[in-house]
Each structure stands twice: as structure tokens, then as C-alpha cells.
Amino acid sequence: MINEGHVPEGYQSITPYFTVADADLLIDFLANAFDAKIVKENRYEDNRVQHARLRIGTSIIMLNQSSEDYPANSSQMHLFVGDTDAVFERAVQAGATPIMVPNDRPHGDRMGGIKDPCGNVWWIATHAHKREKRTR
């Protein structure tokens, strides 16, 4: 049974895990774009990232360096922020490729999309209740 009693303090029930070709590149990007902070990091003897945990806002993500046994892959994430436009611009300045400029979506949220330097897609959104309600 899934319940909160099994989740370590500070974590959520589902924790995204990225396996990328250049873990240091992703860590640097996440720090610069989303103010990610390293919670824990383990490295191999050759200094490649074996496992890292980072905090972005109120969430933990995990990542590692790809290998023959664990090939690189890409994911899509949805990130809620206080100011979509500012975080979008910060991500682009940090090396992201824009895929959707921030705009007001039909469901009310403001959202933009970027691809990070490792190929992961991030949807950056400000929830509608944080913004002035639109009239129809």
C-alpha cells in the first residue's frame, strides 16, 4: 500500500530520476535555471556522478551519469513557479532551448516550455489562482 508513512521526510511519493550523458552539465543548468540545490552527491573514482539528489522548490529530483548499463534518456517535467516569464528567461540564459514561449493557456495557467541541454523538456507554469482571474 502506498502511504505517506513510507516517504522520507522532505521527499514526495514520486521522485523523478534522470539518467543523462553529462550529469555535471544538468546539475549546473538546474542550479542556474531553477535555483536547484544539491542535497547529496556521490561520485565514481573518475569523478563522474554516480548519484545526485537536488531540491528544486519543494521537490527532490535524482540523477546520474549514463553508462553502458544505464543509457541516457529524456523526460518531461512540469514545474510550478511564481513567475513563469522570469524563470523561462532564466532557463534560456542558462542554456535551454525555447520550445513554447510563455502564454496564457485555456485552463488558466500561464505556461512556457524549454528543452534543457541534456534533452529533457520542462513545462514552466504559474498556477491560475496565483494570477488575476480572467473574465470570459
N, C-alpha and C positions, 0 to 999 in steps of 0.2 A: 504494500500500500504506500502510495506517495503522500507524505505529510511533512509539515514544516519541522517536525522534531528531528528529522534526519539531515537537514540542511545546515552546514556550518554557519556560524554567526558571520554576518557580512556578505553572505552569498545569496543567490536566488536559486530556485528549484532547477532551472535550466541555465547552464553556463556555456556560452559559445566557445568553441575551440578552433583556432586557426592553425593550419599547417601550411607554411609558406616557404618559398625558396630563399628569402632573405629576412629572417626574423628580426635582426637589428634594424633593418630599414622600416619594417612595420612598427616596431616599438618607437622609433624616432618620429615617424609620421603621426602615430596616435598621440604621443606626448605633445607635439606641436599643434595638431589639428583639434584634438578633443581634450587636451589637458590630462591625458591618461597618466596615472602614477603606477610605478612598479610596486607590487605588493610582495612578490617573491620571484626570484630568478635563479635557475640552475643552469650551469654551462658544462659542456663537454671539455675534455682536456685541451682540445684545439680551439676553444673559446666560442664554438657555435652554441646557440641557445638550445638547451635540451628541453626546458620547460619554463614558461614565464606566466605569471598572473599579474594582470593590470586592472586597476579600478578606473572606470570611466563613469563619472557621475555617481550614481548609487549602485552600479552594476560591476561585476567582476567578469573579465574575459580571460581566456587562457590561450597560449600559442606556443608553437615550437618550430624549429628549423626542420625543413623537409629532409628526407633521406631516401635511400633505396626502399626501405621497408615502409616508410610513411611519405608517399609522394605529396607534393604541393597540391592544394585545391583552393577553390574560391568559394565565398559565401556572400550572402546579403544580410545586412543588419538594418534595423530601424532604431534610430536614436532620437529620443525626445530631448529638446534643448529649450532654453529660454528665448533665444533669438536665432531663428533659422538662418536669416541672411548673414549675420555676423559669423556664425560657425561655418556656414558654407564657404564664405570668403576666406576664412582662416584655413580651412581644409585645402582649398585651391592653392593658397600661398604656401602651404606645407608640401605641395606636390601632387595633389589629387587632380584627376581629370573630371571636369563637369560633365554630367550626363543629363541633368534636368535642372534648369535654373529655378531658384525658389519661386513658388507661386501658390496662390490660394487654391486649395483643392475643393472639389464639390462637397466633401464630407466636413469641410470647415477648417481643417488643419492647414497650416502653411508648411510646404514641404519642398525640398530640393534634393537632388541626388548627385553623388560623386563616386568615382572609382579610385580606390587608394593605389599606391604604387605597386602593390602586390596582387592587384586584380579583384579585390573584394569591393562590393557595392555597398554604400552606406546611404540610407534614406534619412535625411536630417529634417526633423519636424518640430514645430511648436504646436502644441495641442490647442484646439479651438477655444477651450474655456480660459486659456491664458490670453486670448486676444479678444478684441471687441467683437461682439456678435454682429454678424451681417444681417441686414434685413432682406427679405425676398421681394 
